[in-house]
Amino acid sequence: MITNFIESYAKLIVSKPEEVSLSTNKVDETFTEITIKANSADIGKLIGKNGNMINALKTMANGCKAKDGVSYKIQVLAN
């Protein structure tokens, strides 16, 4: 599932992977919100320069929409 991939990927990027947590909120059958919580020092790494890193994760999630028909919204928050 996409959430397992996003959590694994986020843990590879950050300096403190033990502080990364991921939660999902299924709004309805076609929309799910994914929230990544990480140490405040790692937020910049997750977002990336000019938002490139988070945009790559969003692109990956949008690719899954073609397979399972669910749209994903990804948010990054500090612990």
Rosetta blueprint (number, residue, H / E / L):
1 M L
2 I H
3 T H
4 N H
5 F H
6 I H
7 E H
8 S H
9 Y H
10 A H
11 K H
12 L H
13 I H
14 V L
15 S L
16 K L
17 P H
18 E H
19 E H
20 V L
21 S E
22 L E
23 S E
24 T E
25 N E
26 K E
27 V E
28 D E
29 E L
30 T L
31 F E
32 T E
33 E E
34 I E
35 T E
36 I E
37 K E
38 A E
39 N L
40 S H
41 A H
42 D H
43 I H
44 G H
45 K H
46 L H
47 I H
48 G L
49 K H
50 N H
51 G H
52 N H
53 M H
54 I H
55 N H
56 A H
57 L H
58 K H
59 T H
60 M H
61 A H
62 N H
63 G H
64 C H
65 K H
66 A H
67 K H
68 D H
69 G L
70 V L
71 S E
72 Y E
73 K E
74 I E
75 Q E
76 V E
77 L E
78 A E
79 N L
